[in-house]
Amino acid sequence: MNRHPGYKERVKIQTWLSKYTLLKGYRENIILDEAGSVIGKAKGIWAFYDIQNRKPAPIFEDIKAKWGINSIFKSLCI
């Protein structure tokens, strides 16, 4: 974090899937303040797992289509 948001400050989070393999995806996030300045960044690795079969599972095609590398940024306002 470059800085933490103030009390009741509205932020915008942009998230996207930056890269993926058969079994995992790399998610990136940018946190913006009300002026649109970047105040934080985050990265995460997501793995898909079939709980019933107890083994890794491939990423679903609809997830790749909705959140894939070529999709536009997905935003969430908080």
N, C-alpha and C positions, 0 to 999 in steps of 0.2 A: 504494500500500500504506500502510495506517495503521501497520502493524508487520509484520515478517517473522516467520514461525513459527520456534520454537526447534528445535534439533536433535532429530529423531525425534518432534516434536509432530505429532499427528494433526490434519488439517484436513478440512473438508467444503467442496466446491465445488458451488454451485447455479448452474445455467445454463438459459437459456430464450431463445427467439426473440422479441424484443420488437416487431419490425416487419419486414415484408418487402414487396418489390416483385416484379415479374415475374422479374427476373434477379439480385436480391441480397437477402440477409437480414442483419438486425442482431441479433447475439448479445450477450447481457449475462451477466455472471458475478459472483457474490458468493463471497468466500472467508471461511469462518467458522472460528474456533478451536474447541477442545474444549468451551468453555463456551457456544458459540453466538453469540459476539460477532463482528461484522463486522471483519475485519482487512485486507480489500482488496476492490477492485472492478475489473472490466475490461470493456471493450466491444470488439467487433470487427465488421467488415463482411465477409461472405462472399459471393463471387460464384460462380455456377455456370457452368462452361465445358465445352463439348463438344470434347474433345481431337481426336477423329477429324475432325470438320467444321471445327475451328479457329474456333469462334464461340461467343458467349455462349449459354447454354441456360436455359430456364425452370426454376424450382425444382420438384422432383418433388412430386406430391401427397402421397405417403406421408411425406415429410419435413415438409411443412406440417402434416399431421395429427398426427404424433408430437411435433414440437417447436414447434408453432404458438403463437400469442399466447394462445389460450384453453386450452392444455394446462397442467397443473400443473408446478411447478418440477421439473427433472430434477437429481438429486443424484449426486455421485460422492465417495466417501470415499477419502482417500489416507492 
